[in-house]
Amino acid sequence: MKPGLMLPVGHPRVKRWLAARPRFHVHFTPTYASWLKQVEIWFNRITQRAIRRGTFRSVKELVTKIDQFVEKDNQNVRPCRLDGNGGLDLR
């Protein structure tokens, strides 16, 4: 097998590997899970709008910058509803 090759969880080699290591448990999360995409979008927004190209002398300074972004961003929230067709109805 080539290094870095990803095998599906149901592949016999993966099953053998997991059977030999009972303390490991695989939790499957679909890549299309809507909540996961929302988390990725949120971290991208923090990166692009708050910390990209920033210089932080400490972790505390970085956390403060992120907290400031969250506080400011939370001032402009709008309710979000599904429209019944899988789309979003932003009012």
N, C-alpha and C positions, 0 to 999 in steps of 0.2 A: 504494500500500500504506500502511496506517495505521501510525504509529510504534508499536513494541512488539508488532506482530503476529508470532506465531511460525509459521513454516512447517515442514512436515516435511522431513527431510534429503533425501528423494527428489523434492521439488518442483523443477520445471524452473528456477525462479529461484535456488534454493539451489544446484543443480548448476552453473549458469552462474557464480555468485559464487565457488564453490569452484574451478572450472576456471580462473578468472582469477587465483586466488591459490594456487598449487601448494604453498606452504610450510605451508598450513593443512591439518590432518588431523582428520577428525571421528571420534571414538570413541564408539560408542553403548553406553550402559549402561541397561538396562531399569529403569524406575522401581520395579518390583516386586522387584528384586534383593534377596534376603534379607540379604546382607552390608551393603548400603547402608543398609537400614533399621536394622540393628544399630548402624552408625556414627552415624546420626541420633539414635537412642535414647541412645547413650553421651554424645554432646555435650549432649543435653537434660538428662540426669541431672547432668552437671557444672554446667551452667548453673543448674538448679533447686536443687541441693543444696550447691553450693560457692561460686558467684560471684554469684548473684542478689542484688541490693541491697547488694553489697559495695562498699567504697571502697578502692581500691588506689592507692598513691602512686607506684608504678613497675611496669614490666612484670615485674621480678624478684619483686616481692611477689605479683603475680597468679599467676605460674608456681609460686611456693612454695605458694600456697593450693591450686592444682590438684593439685600433686604430693602434698600432704597428703591430699587427698580420695582420690586414686588409691590411696595406701598403705593408708588405712583401708578403702576399699571392697574391696581385694584380700584382706583378711583374712576376708571372708565369701563366698568363692567356692564354687559347687557345680557338679558336672559336669552337662552338658546333653547329652541324647541325643535323636535323633529316634525316635519310637515306631513308625515304619513306615507311619503313616497321615498323615504331614505335620504331626503335632503334636509337642510337646516333652514329654519324660519327664524331669522334674527330680527327681533322687533325692538 
